[in-house]
């Protein structure tokens, strides 16, 4: 590839400024996602860089919905994450953007609902979440909301600051009473919590609560005898000293598996019991994670012994 090729998308109109010839623009490895736009297939651009050319075609447009969500790293369900069409909005009194690989919208925005990030104009995290309410289920919307408000303190291995607060989400719902999906957003708001790092962690919490079990706490830190933080459960029941850990696909890696075993032994050495939850434990109308946790919270001694071996 020509060394001056941008990391992300660029306009054909900028070829001369970039020192790229028409012949170079048509070579293998340079993709035409839409008219007047080029993108290197093996490029290393960020999501914002890969869609920047679309916004440069129309400086007044705004990136929205799943496109804004990807740039902000808001959790999307798998079915939507596989749809890489670009969502672009113009003002409600204008016309919808129409071009290949683009989903056009006509939207009105209030103050603070549009911002600049990584060189592109996009909807704020809170407004993005509200726009997604028109296409996501309640649970998917809760997972997206959790990923927006998630926050971890300095005693976590990787401290995190929220993209927006729950009060920000509440405020934006209140400002758009007649918007499509707002009723769903109100339902989701009641279930959003601070501290969940992934959609499976959210689904685990929702499954437990809907089964009538106490809601687990998030952002719990287990400390050793010196007061140092050593274990960070995905969710926990501190009064029962039960730690819940979701094991995703990467936990099948041998090194990760050894770290998981070490974590479980450390958890037990602190007087806690650990429940390890796999993806299959969250499936179905009666997720098995409910039985695992119920056994430890108040089942028979036989159920508790079984849950320990099964976890």
Secondary structure, 3 states (H helix, E strand, C coil): CCCCCCCCCEEHHHHHHHCCCHHHHCCCCEEEEECCEEEECCCCCCHHHHHHHHHHHCCCCEECHHHHHHHHCCCCCHHHHCCCCEEEEEECCCCCCCCCCEEEEEECCCCCCEEEECCEEEECHHHHHHHHCCCCCHHHHHHHHHHHHCCECCCCCCCECCCCCHHHHHHHHHHCCCCCCHHHHHHHHCCCCCCCCCHHHHHHHHHHHHCCCCCCECCCCEECCCCCEEECCCEEEHHHCEEEEECCHHHHCHHHHHHHHHHHHHHHHCCCEEEEECHHHHCCCCCHHHHHHHHHHHCCHHHHHHHHHHC
